């Protein structure tokens, strides 16, 4: 049509298109989202790619990167690429040089403690394990909470009362103490399950336990939303045409619940990262030699039950600073991105 016709009228935009427009205006949230994408690449395909570039893996030993006094080498260290030290003189003040022609390799952030492994590469692989536990536990918790919250909010009555009481019980349960008990009593069994190598050792146990005790907030969010939507006209219309309860919840109600769950999921991932670090420091998380951000800190300082005494002759600050900075930046980015995503999907919220 010509000017002023219906073809010139602006097209209505969907919910996700409007959310994307609002998210683009939040520079902090958008920047944090870009950082998270870069982080996922770094700990995913970036870790083995960097390992191929430098020519070693996260568990390779480099004894020449540790002094005779057991002080690890610092950042930007070129060390001999060999797992053995030439000579066996216990009174030598320095390591004897290796055979002529021994290649060298780069340790970007130096060596980890007295084992001489690549600290930067272990941070990358450790980030993969920490995010693996945090993301999968968050997804499982949201799935459990979405199912139970939908049932409680839609049917109400005694079903709602029963699920609400179970939710209150789980909220009051001491998660950290339970994880410490599990880690102390069960050193085998489920801790050895890796799902044919898809997960690292001990990760599945953490995922299941964290999800089992963090689903209550998603359940309450979904329950509240479903109770509000349950009285809407489109639900009555769907019931009048004979739609079943399962179809109404799946097709008409849950799409309205996904935006706040998506925003809460990023915050739950940040919380799960801190839980993984905490329980590993308590001795019930990821076990060495598997690297995680929690196990890297535990390797430097020990656990709360078996602490490593501070020794200024062998201590290096970056062994604490580097994993701590990685944890801080990731949790900060997740929180800021989650807050921006929540406001973008809820036009009533104003920052």
C-alpha positions in Angstrom: 0.0 0.0 0.0 1.0 3.6 -0.4 1.9 6.1 2.3 -0.3 5.8 5.4 -1.4 2.3 4.4 -1.2 -0.8 6.7 2.2 -1.8 5.2 3.8 1.2 6.8 2.6 0.4 10.3 5.4 -0.8 12.7 5.5 -4.5 13.3 4.9 -5.7 16.9 8.0 -7.1 18.5 8.0 -10.3 20.6 8.9 -10.6 24.2 12.5 -11.7 23.6 13.2 -9.0 21.0 12.0 -6.4 23.5 14.2 -7.9 26.2 17.2 -7.8 23.9 16.6 -4.2 23.1 16.5 -3.3 26.8 19.5 -5.5 27.6 21.6 -3.7 24.9 21.0 -0.4 26.8 22.6 -1.8 29.9 26.3 -1.4 29.1 27.5 -3.1 32.4 25.3 -6.2 31.8 26.2 -6.4 28.2 29.9 -6.1 29.0 29.6 -8.9 31.6 27.8 -11.1 29.1 30.7 -10.6 26.6 33.2 -11.5 29.3 31.3 -14.7 30.2 31.3 -15.7 26.6 35.1 -15.2 26.5 35.4 -17.1 29.7 33.4 -20.1 28.3 35.7 -20.2 25.3 38.8 -19.9 27.4 38.0 -22.8 29.8 36.3 -24.8 27.0 38.2 -25.1 23.7 40.8 -22.5 24.8 42.3 -24.7 27.5 43.4 -27.6 25.2 44.3 -25.2 22.5 46.7 -23.3 24.8 48.1 -26.7 26.0 49.0 -27.5 22.4 50.6 -24.2 21.9 52.9 -24.5 24.9 53.3 -28.3 24.4 52.2 -29.7 27.8 49.2 -30.5 29.9 47.8 -29.3 33.2 49.2 -32.3 35.1 52.7 -32.4 33.6 55.5 -31.9 36.2 58.4 -29.5 35.7 60.9 -30.0 38.6 63.2 -27.3 37.2 60.4 -24.8 37.8 60.8 -25.4 41.6 64.0 -24.4 43.4 65.9 -26.7 45.7 64.3 -24.9 48.6 60.8 -25.8 47.1 60.0 -22.3 46.0 58.0 -22.3 42.8 59.0 -20.2 39.8 57.2 -16.9 39.1 55.2 -15.7 36.1 56.7 -15.7 32.6 59.2 -18.5 33.4 61.0 -20.5 30.7 61.8 -23.8 32.3 63.3 -27.1 31.0 60.6 -29.4 29.6 61.6 -32.5 31.4 59.9 -34.5 34.3 63.2 -35.5 35.8 66.1 -33.6 37.4 69.7 -34.5 36.4 71.8 -35.7 39.3 70.7 -36.7 42.8 73.0 -34.7 45.1 70.8 -33.8 48.2 73.2 -31.1 49.3 73.3 -29.1 46.0 72.3 -25.5 46.2 70.7 -25.6 42.8 69.5 -28.1 40.3 72.2 -29.3 37.9 71.5 -28.5 34.3 69.8 -31.1 32.2 71.4 -32.8 29.1 72.3 -30.4 26.3 69.5 -29.9 23.8 66.7 -30.3 26.4 63.7 -28.1 25.2 62.2 -25.3 27.2 58.5 -24.5 27.8 56.7 -21.4 29.0 54.9 -21.1 32.3 52.8 -18.0 31.9 51.8 -17.7 35.6 54.6 -19.7 37.0 54.5 -23.1 38.7 51.9 -24.3 41.2 53.4 -25.0 44.7 56.2 -27.7 44.9 55.0 -29.8 41.9 56.0 -27.4 39.1 52.9 -27.7 37.1 51.6 -24.9 34.8 49.5 -22.6 37.1 47.8 -20.8 34.2 46.8 -24.0 32.4 45.5 -25.4 35.7 43.4 -22.3 36.2 41.8 -22.8 32.8 41.1 -26.5 33.4 40.0 -25.7 36.9 37.5 -23.1 35.6 36.1 -25.8 33.3 35.4 -28.1 36.3 34.0 -25.3 38.5 31.7 -24.0 35.8 30.7 -27.6 34.9 29.6 -28.2 38.5 27.9 -24.8 38.9 26.0 -24.8 35.6 24.8 -28.4 35.6 23.8 -28.1 39.3 21.9 -24.9 38.5 20.1 -26.5 35.5 19.1 -29.6 37.5 17.9 -27.4 40.4 15.8 -25.2 38.1 14.3 -28.3 36.5 13.3 -29.8 39.9 12.0 -26.4 41.1 10.1 -25.8 37.9 8.3 -29.2 38.1 7.5 -29.0 41.8 6.6 -25.2 41.7 4.3 -25.8 38.7 2.4 -28.6 40.4 2.1 -26.7 43.7 0.9 -23.4 42.0 -1.5 -25.0 39.5 -3.3 -27.6 41.7 -3.1 -25.9 45.1 -4.8 -27.5 48.1 -3.0 -30.3 49.9 -0.6 -30.7 47.0 0.6 -27.1 47.5 0.7 -27.6 51.2 2.9 -30.7 51.0 5.3 -29.3 48.5 5.6 -26.0 50.5 6.4 -28.0 53.7 9.1 -30.0 51.9 10.5 -26.7 50.5 10.7 -25.2 54.0 12.5 -28.3 55.2 15.1 -28.2 52.4 15.6 -24.4 53.0 16.4 -25.1 56.6 18.9 -28.0 55.9 22.6 -27.2 56.5 24.0 -27.9 53.1 27.7 -27.3 53.9 27.6 -29.7 56.8 25.9 -32.3 54.7 28.5 -32.0 52.0 31.3 -32.4 54.5 29.7 -35.5 55.9 29.3 -37.0 52.5 32.8 -36.2 51.5 34.2 -37.7 54.7 32.1 -40.9 54.7 31.9 -41.7 51.0 35.3 -41.5 49.3 34.3 -44.0 46.6 31.1 -45.0 44.9 29.4 -42.1 43.4 32.5 -40.0 43.6 34.1 -42.3 41.0 31.3 -41.9 38.5 32.4 -39.8 35.5 29.6 -40.8 33.0 32.1 -42.4 30.6 34.5 -39.5 30.9 32.0 -36.7 30.4 32.6 -35.4 33.9 35.6 -35.2 36.1 35.9 -37.4 39.2 33.8 -36.1 42.1 31.9 -33.6 39.9 28.7 -35.7 39.7 28.4 -36.0 43.4 28.6 -32.3 43.9 26.2 -31.6 41.1 23.5 -33.9 42.5 23.9 -32.7 46.1 24.0 -29.0 45.3 21.0 -29.4 43.0 19.1 -31.4 45.7 19.4 -28.5 48.2 19.1 -25.4 46.0 15.9 -26.1 44.0 13.7 -24.3 46.6 14.1 -20.7 45.3 13.2 -21.7 41.7 10.2 -23.7 43.1 9.0 -20.6 45.0 9.4 -18.4 42.0 7.5 -20.7 39.7 4.8 -21.4 42.3 4.1 -17.6 42.8 4.0 -17.0 39.0 1.7 -20.0 38.3 -0.7 -19.0 41.1 -0.9 -15.5 39.5 -1.4 -16.8 36.0 -3.8 -19.6 37.0 -6.7 -17.0 37.3 -6.1 -15.5 33.8 -8.7 -15.6 31.1 -6.5 -17.6 28.6 -6.3 -20.5 31.1 -10.1 -20.6 31.4 -10.4 -20.5 27.6 -7.9 -23.4 27.3 -9.9 -25.4 29.8 -13.2 -24.7 28.0 -11.8 -26.1 24.8 -10.8 -29.3 26.6 -7.0 -28.8 27.1 -5.5 -31.1 29.7 -3.8 -29.8 32.8 -0.3 -30.9 31.5 -0.8 -29.1 28.2 -2.0 -25.9 29.9 1.1 -25.8 32.2 3.5 -26.8 29.4 2.1 -24.6 26.6 0.3 -21.6 28.3 1.9 -21.1 31.8 5.6 -22.2 31.7 6.6 -19.8 28.8 5.7 -16.9 31.1 7.9 -18.4 33.9 11.0 -18.9 31.8 12.3 -15.2 31.7 12.6 -14.9 35.6 14.0 -18.4 35.8 16.6 -17.6 33.2 17.6 -14.5 35.1 17.7 -16.4 38.4 19.8 -19.2 36.8 22.8 -16.9 36.3 22.7 -15.9 39.9 22.4 -19.5 40.9 25.5 -20.4 38.9 27.4 -17.7 40.8 26.2 -19.1 44.1 27.2 -22.6 43.1 30.7 -21.5 42.2 31.1 -20.2 45.7 29.6 -23.4 47.1 32.1 -25.5 45.1 35.0 -23.4 46.4 33.8 -23.6 49.9 33.2 -27.4 50.1 36.5 -28.1 48.4 38.3 -26.0 51.0 36.3 -28.0 53.6 37.7 -31.2 52.1 34.5 -32.5 50.5 34.8 -31.2 47.0 36.9 -31.9 44.0 39.9 -34.0 44.8 43.4 -33.5 43.5 45.0 -34.0 41.0 41.8 -32.8 39.3 42.0 -29.0 39.1 39.1 -26.7 40.1 39.3 -23.2 41.4 38.5 -24.6 44.8 41.2 -27.3 44.7 43.8 -24.8 43.5 43.2 -22.7 46.7 43.1 -25.8 48.8 46.4 -27.0 47.4 48.0 -23.8 48.5 46.4 -23.4 51.9 45.2 -27.0 52.6 41.8 -27.7 54.0 40.2 -26.5 57.2 40.9 -29.9 58.8 44.5 -30.1 57.4 45.8 -26.6 56.8 49.2 -25.9 55.2 51.3 -23.7 57.5 52.4 -20.4 56.0 56.1 -20.5 55.0 57.5 -17.2 53.7 60.4 -19.1 52.1 58.2 -21.1 49.8 55.0 -19.0 49.6 54.1 -17.2 46.4 51.2 -14.7 46.3 50.0 -15.4 42.8 49.0 -18.9 43.8 46.3 -17.4 45.9 45.7 -14.2 43.9 45.2 -15.8 40.4 42.4 -18.3 41.3 40.8 -15.7 43.6 40.7 -13.1 40.8 39.2 -15.7 38.5 36.5 -16.5 41.0 35.8 -12.8 41.7 35.5 -11.8 38.1 33.3 -14.7 37.2 30.9 -14.3 40.1 30.8 -10.5 39.6 30.0 -10.9 35.9 27.3 -13.5 36.6 25.6 -11.3 39.2 25.7 -8.2 37.0 24.5 -10.1 33.9 21.8 -11.8 35.9 20.6 -8.5 37.3 20.6 -6.9 33.8 18.7 -9.9 32.4 16.1 -9.7 35.1 15.4 -6.1 34.4 15.4 -6.7 30.6 12.8 -9.4 30.9 10.7 -7.4 33.4 9.8 -4.0 31.9 8.3 -2.9 35.2 11.8 -2.9 36.9 13.8 0.3 36.7 17.5 0.4 37.4 
